[in-house]
Amino acid sequence: MPPRHPSRTTGILVASCLMVTVLGALGAQGSVSGAVASTSAPGPGTSGGAASVGPTAARPTSLLSPLPDAVGSPSTITIPATNLAASSSASASPDAPAASETTTPAVVDPVAPAAPAAPAAPAAPAPPAPAPAQAGDAQAWASAPYSITSGPNTTKRVVLSYDDCPKSLASFKATLLSAEQQGIALVLFPIGTCVKAGQFDVDFARAHGHYVFNHSAFHRKFGTLSPSQLDEELGPKGVQTAWGRSPYGQLSPEIRAAYARAGMRIWLWSVDTLDWSHNPAQAVVVQRAVAGAGPSGTILMHMQHNAFNPDAIAQIKAGLAAKGLEVCRNQGPTEAGSRAINC
Ligand SMILES: [Zn+2]
């Protein structure tokens, strides 16, 4: 068993007439910072606090020690009014990620379909604008229910995801090549400044069968930002894709609206290995990843910490196999902007 946090409290608040937001507040360890707690709280399989995490104000200029997603597991679970039938099971099992993963998307993320920049296209034959069919398709995609902890993974396979920034481009390439050789597709969420600094090669990752999605431009705490600042974080200074993961897993109606404006859906995780907290040894991170994962799970790790290397990935794969779980398979080159993944 992973050193998980045994207790926590939950509260329910009705965020709007359309959605019910379930917030869990950290109990054990009581180390969540106020800033984080204000906009997010742990969800399934959560743990840990953010006490060890420093301020993010300096983040845009410092790549050497990218801040982790400190909050733990997915923060806010939101259930659309149209899916209230599932809300009881969803809200009743915030501590049991396996339950929400094995059932139909109990944890769903309704993004209001109103935001996308495609106004109702008149059924005119000639205009040079994007085809109405495409606009409608985008809107349908953006509003379709899904699991925020599984994102586009519709299989039972487990996704190994890594955020932030690798220690070096060399270690990055070696790890990605090894994962490819092991038949694994990694899901990577680099910070824009990391890509700009040359420590993460987006094209290399995709060419070798891995998925690269948005993890903001500067990794500021989204809960503290204005709408225009949020737009900057999700803009072209970061990786432009169909899926994004907010720093620290922070969520709020304002943050969700910013993702909708950017045409991105949010993908968090079901297992937080806490590799960001006190820099645990590789064996510890591997054990937490394996112990915490269930079918369709998404494991959160970080490229700058101790489980982003060929050996750790091999051990996680073997550990999951011993539990009867497979990892997301490497199926060859991936494409920018793809809404689907092929596990
Ligand atoms: Zn991060």
Boltz pocket constraint, residues with backbone or C-beta under 6 A from the ligand:
constraints:
  - pocket:
      binder: B
      contacts: [[A, 67], [A, 68], [A, 69], [A, 163], [A, 164], [A, 189], [A, 215], [A, 219], [A, 246], [A, 247], [A, 248]]
      max_distance: 6.0
